[in-house]
Amino acid sequence: MSLAVDLCLALAVACVWLGCFGALRLRRPLDRLHAVAFVNASAGILVAVAAFLADGVSTRSVKLACLVAFVLVTGAGVSHAAGRALALRDGPRA
C-alpha cells in the first residue's frame, strides 16, 4: 500500500517537472497554457488517488477529490478565458 502511495506521489512530482520543462520550452503564452493545464490535471488526479490509497474513503480523501474536480472544471474555464484574452490582445495572425 505504501509503495503505491509513494509511486503516485512520485509520478505527480514527475508530472509537475514535465509541465515546467514544457512551459519553458514553449514560446507563445497561449501554448504555455497547455502545460499549466497538464500539471493541474495530471498531478491533481495522482495526488487524489494517493489520498484514496492511503486513507480509503475518508473525509480527507473525498474533500481532496472534490477539490481536484473543482480545479479541473474551473481551471478549464480560466484557461479558456486567458487564452481568449491572449488571442484578442495579439490580434489576427496571418
C-alpha positions, -999 to +999 in steps of 0.1 A: +000+000+000+027+025+009+046+017-023+016+025-043+011+059-025+048+067-029+046+058-066+015+080-071+032+110-054+065+104-073+045+104-106+028+136-095+061+153-089+074+140-123+043+154-140+049+188-124+085+188-136+074+177-171+049+206-171+076+231-160+100+220-187+072+221-212+063+256-202+100+267-206+102+251-240+070+266-254+074+300-269+039+316-270+019+323-239-011+306-255+009+274-258+022+276-222-014+274-210-014+238-222+015+230-199-003+246-169-035+226-177-015+194-179+000+200-145-034+208-130-050+177-144-023+150-141-007+160-107-041+167-091-056+134-100-025+115-089-025+132-055-062+124-051-055+087-060-027+087-034-051+100-008-076+073-015-049+046-014-036+059+019-069+066+037-096+047+017-129+066+016-125+092+043-134+128+048-099+139+037-098+119+005-133+129-005-126+166+001-094+163-019-113+145-048-139+173-047-112+199-048-094+183-077-127+181-096-134+218-089-099+227-101-103+207-133-137+224-141-127+259-131-092+255-145-106+247-179-127+278-178-099+301-166-076+286-192-101+293-219-107+329-208-070+336-206-064+320-240-092+342-255-077+373-239-043+365-253-057+358-287-076+391-287-046+410-275-023+396-302-049+402-329-054+381-361-024+361-373-016+360-410 
